[in-house]
Amino acid sequence: MDKYIDAHIHLDKYSNIELEKMFHELPFQLSLVTVSSDLASCKRNLALAEIYSFVKPAFGFHPEQVLPSDHEISELFSWIKIHIEQMAAVGEVGLPYYLRSEGRKQLGGYIELLEEFIKLAKKWDKPIALHAIYDDAPIVCNLLEKHSIKKAHFHWFKGDSAAASRLIANGYYISFTPDIVYEKEIQDLVRDYPLDKLMAETDGPWEFEGPFKNKPTHPAMMAHSISALAELKELAFSSALKKLYNNTKSFYNID
């Protein structure tokens, strides 16, 4: 049976019924890296990992929301440190690109919080899953370089060639979603990015356009994504699938 790893999904946002249906329908062997958005999200992802051995939880605070209070930050970090052994990675963390596009201009507190997560990843030798696109990518690179972080994953990365070149030079990974099937921007980026630094994700339950319009986001969509990648890289599907699986398994230390 083929083996897949969804490198970035929000399992906590699916209901138990949706998850049972999703896992029952799978036509392949699957592992999932489920990222967290806040403390409640961390707790649900940990609970899911205790039920499903193929679920690997990442703990963090999604940046596209109002910053937590000092008390909430302290509570979150205290909880993470208690559960550090169960944590596959730090994530999802980063900077609020979309919030700022809606008129929120202040980055300071978000940068400070991100740096604390980076320090945690460094201290505990954990991979870090990042939300950092376009103009935010160089800012995040500065922080990663400052703390000599090697295992960084820029999920659903979008950015110009200069930013992509910097990520490549640092050995950072990026992942692509099902929009590789219909988005030229993503196709061009992935075509030029080293194969050994790529992973596949769904970012579910985020919904997609093109052939996936009005369809619930499901890990099975990765078969379409990887087929698109194989065509872009002029590879056999089986070779692309195996390479992405091994990349993700190694990056996230998945058994």
Number of C-alpha atoms within 10 A of each C-alpha: 6 11 14 24 25 27 31 27 23 22 25 23 17 13 10 12 8 14 16 11 11 15 15 9 11 12 12 14 12 17 22 25 28 29 30 28 21 21 19 12 22 26 18 16 26 23 14 20 20 14 10 13 10 17 23 24 30 31 33 27 25 22 25 17 13 11 15 16 9 9 8 13 16 12 12 19 17 12 15 21 13 10 14 17 9 16 21 22 27 28 30 27 29 29 26 24 20 13 15 13 9 8 8 12 11 11 13 10 12 19 18 11 19 23 19 13 22 26 17 18 20 19 9 13 14 23 23 30 27 25 23 25 23 13 13 17 24 18 14 22 19 11 16 21 11 11 14 13 20 17 20 24 29 25 25 23 22 19 17 13 13 10 19 22 13 14 21 15 9 17 16 18 25 28 22 28 26 28 22 22 20 16 12 11 13 19 18 13 18 21 15 13 19 13 17 13 19 23 29 28 25 28 26 21 16 13 16 19 13 11 12 17 10 10 10 14 20 22 26 17 16 21 16 17 20 24 19 20 25 18 13 15 16 11 13 12 16 12 11 20 24 13 17 24 23 17 21 26 17 11 21 20 13 16 7
